[in-house]
Amino acid sequence: RRVRPVREAMSSIGSSNIGFQLLKKSGWKEGTGLGAQEQ
């Protein structure tokens, strides 16, 4: 399985994206990964 770097994934979604907004509201911080191991 190929994993994209965080920087590449972040640049593909804008701050107006609903998914981005939901992540921010739930406590996610830009530059960090998701999940228990922040992948």
LOMIPA-801186 format. One record per atom (N, C-alpha, C, O): residue in one letter; x negated, y, z. Coordinates in steps of 0.2 Angstrom, whole numbers, plus 5000, padded with zeros to 4 digits. Layout:
// LOMIPA-801186
AXYZ ...
***
This chain:
// LOMIPA-801186
R499649945000 R500050005000 R499650065000 R499150075004 R499750114996 R499350174995 R499750224999 R500350244999 V499350265003 V499550315008 V499350385005 V498750395004 R499750435004 R499550495002 R499350535008 R499550535013 P498850575007 P498550625012 P499150665014 P499550685010 V499150685021 V499650735023 V499650795019 V500250825018 R499150825018 R499050895014 R499450885008 R499850935006 E499350835004 E499650824997 E500450814998 E500850844995 A500650775003 A501350765004 A501750835007 A502250845004 M501350875011 M501650935013 M501750985007 M502251025007 S501250985003 S501351034997 S501851024992 S502051064989 S502150964993 S502650944988 S503350964990 S503850964986 I503450984997 I504151004999 I504051075002 I503551095005 G504551115000 G504551185002 G504951195009 G505251145011 S504851245012 S505151255019 S505951265018 S506251265023 S506151275012 S506851285011 S507251215010 S507851205010 N506851155010 N507051095009 N507451065015 N507151085021 I507951035015 I508351015021 I508050965025 I508050975031 G507650925022 G507250875026 G506750905030 G506650885036 F506350955027 F505850995030 F506151025036 F505851025042 Q506751055035 Q507051095041 Q507251045046 Q507251065052 L507550985045 L507750945050 L507150915054 L507150915060 L506550905050 L505950885054 L505750935059 L505550925065 K505751005057 K505551055061 K505951065067 K505751075073 K506651055066 K507151065072 K507051005077 K507151015083 S506750945074 S506750895079 S506050895082 S505850845086 G505650945081 G504950945085 G504350935081 G503850935083 W504450915074 W503850905070 W503450965069 W503751015068 K502750965069 K502351015067 K501951005061 K501750955060 E501951055057 E501551055051 E500851025052 E500551045057 G500650985047 G499950955048 G499850895052 G499350865052 T500450875055 T500450805059 T500850755055 T501250775051 G500650695056 G501050635053 G501650625057 G501850655062 L501950575054 L502650545057 L502450475061 L502050445058 G502950465065 G502850395068 G502450395074 G502150445076 A502350335077 A502050325084 A501250335083 A500950365087 Q501050315077 Q500350325075 Q500150385071 Q499650395068 E500650425070 E500650485066 E500350475059 E499850505057 Q500650425055 Q500350415049 Q500650455044 Q500550445038 
***
